[in-house]
Amino acid sequence: MANIKHILGLAALTATAAALPALAQEVAEAAPIMDKGDTAWMMTATILVLFMTMPGIALFYGGLVRQKNMLSVLMQSTLIAGMMMVIWVFWGYSFAFGGGSSPFWGGFGKLFLSGVTVDSTAATFTDGVVIPEYVFIAFQMTFAVITPALIVGAFAERMKFSAVLLFVGLWTTFCYFPIAHMVWDGAGLLYNLGALDFAGGTVVHINAGIAALIGAILIGPRIGLGKENMAPHSMTLTMVGASMLWIGWFGFNAGSNLEANAFTGLPFINTFVATAAAILSWSAVEGLTRGKASMLGAASGMVAGLVAITPACGQLGPVGAIILGFVVSPICYFFVSTVKTKFGYDDSLDVFGVHGVGGIVGALGTGLLGGEALGGQGFAEGVGTIGQTIIQAEAVLVTIVWCGVVSLIAYKIVDMIVGLRVDADSERQGLDLTSHGEAAYHS
C-alpha cells in the first residue's frame, strides 16, 4: 500500500510539474503589462505638452500683444500653470477620472489622489497593457494647464489679473473637468455616445474657444480698438512661440495614444502634414485677398491646422489630414477677418476664431474624413460616415451649450466678486506696470 501511495504521489507531482509552464503562461497573460518604453514615451510626451504652455503659448501670445502688456500675458500663463497643477492634484483628477459612474463627472473617489500609489496603473487602448497612474495623471494635468491658458488671449490687455485666476479656478472645476470626463472617461456621456476625440478637439479647443468668445463679449473691446495701432509688438516671438506649440503638439497628439507602438505613428505623421497643409492654405488665402502672405498668417495657419487635427489625429489617414488642413484655414480666416468685424466683438488674439472654429471643423472632419476611403480607421460596426458625423455634431453641441452656460455664470460671479476689467487709466498705461510693476523691455 505504501508503494502504491508513493507511486501515485510521484505521478501527481509529475502531472503538476508538467502543468506548471502552462499555468505560468496563463498567469503571465492575465497580469497587466507595463512596458518601460511606454512609460518613458509618456513621460516625454507630458513634458512636450507642458512645453506648449511654458513657454509656447506664453511667447506666442506675448508677441501678439502690445509691448506694454507683454509681461501680463507671460504672468497669466505662468500663474495658470502653477494653479492648475495644484487644483488637478487636489480635485481635478478626481472630477475627471475619479472612477464614478456618472456620465457627467468622475466623483470624489480620488480627491487629493486618494488611493494612487507607485504601484497603481492606468489602462491604455490595448487590453492588458498599462502605464503608471502617476504618469497618466501628470499627462492629463498638462492638458488641464494649457486649456485655460488658451482662453486668456481673448481678453488680453484688459482683464484684471485676480479676475483671470478666479475665473480659471471656477471654469475648470465646472466646465473643463466635466467635459474631460464626458469625452474621455469610460462612464462619460459623449464617450458612450460614440463621439471620437483623440486628443482634445472638444475638451480643449472648442471648450476654450467658447469661453473666450463669451469673455470677449462680456468684457468689451479694448480702448482705442479701430483707432489706435494694436499690431503685434514682436512677430519674432510669436513665430518662436508658434514653433514651440508645433513641437509640443506631438506630445499632445501622439502622446494621447498612451503607448509607444505602431499606431502612435498615425497621429505622429498627421501632426506634421495637417499643419503643413494649413500653413500653405492660410498663406494662399491671404495672398489672394490681401495681395501679401504674412508671418502672422502663417503662424495662424500653423495653429489652425494643429487645432483641427487634434480630435482627428488618431482617426484620419495622412491624405485625409492634409485635406482637413487645407479646409480649416480658409474657414478660420473668414471668422478672424470678417465675422469678428461684422459682429464687433474684440477677441484680441483670435482664440474663438482659431481654436473654437478650428476645433469644430476638426471634430466634424473626424466623421467626414475618417472613413476607410481616404485611409482612415473607419467607424464602429453599423456606423457610417454620415452617422459618425451626426454623433460628432451632437458632441460639439453638448460642449458648446455646457461651456457657454458655465462660462457665462463664472464670468458673472467673478465680476460680482472682484470685477472683470481694469480701470481705463491702467489699461492705457499697460498691464505690465499697473498689474505687475515691471516692464518687459528697458531702453
Secondary structure by P-SEA (a helix, b strand, c coil): caaaaaaaaaaaaaaaaaaaaaaaaaaaaacbbbbaaaaaaaaaaaaaaaaacccaaaaaaaaaccccaaaaaaaaaaaaaaaaaaaaaacccccccccccccccccccccccccccccbbbbcccccccccaaaaaaaaaaaaaaaaaaacccccccccaaaaaaaaaaaaaccaaaaaaaccccccccccccccccccccccaaaaaaaaaaaaaaacccccccccccccccaaaaaaaaaaaaaaccccccccccccccaaaaaaaaacaaaaaaaaaaaaaaaaacccccaaaaaaaaaaaaaaaccccccccaaaaaaaaacaaaaaaaaaccccccccccccccccccaaaaaaaaaaaaaaccccccccccccccccaaaaaaaaaaaaaaaaaaaaaaaaaaaaaaaacccccccaaaaaacccccccccccccc
